[in-house]
């Protein structure tokens, strides 16, 4: 999770997918960028009970689907795919707040 936090804390220009087992996920800003272009299922990831660090993540059925949504593949590794974002997508804080409200309802 530290790798995810390092990439996502100030992320404004890339969408990163991370492989976990047989599934692919986008976290935080990356999840927001992906959700702005295609339908995703958003989940809540609690890093440790008792802490205020809660991440939102989106499961991606096809890890190459961002290509169809207009993202371009920038870099690939065995467990990580990085896509370039051509223009900034504002609104992450509000989106995350709304997502977290859905989970607490």
Secondary structure, DSSP 4 states (H G I P E B T S, - for coil): -HHHHHHHTT--SEEEEEEETTEEEEEHHHHHHHHTTS--EEEEEESSTTSS-EEEEEEESSTTHHHHTT-EEEEE-SSEEEEE-SS----HHHHHHHHHHHHH-
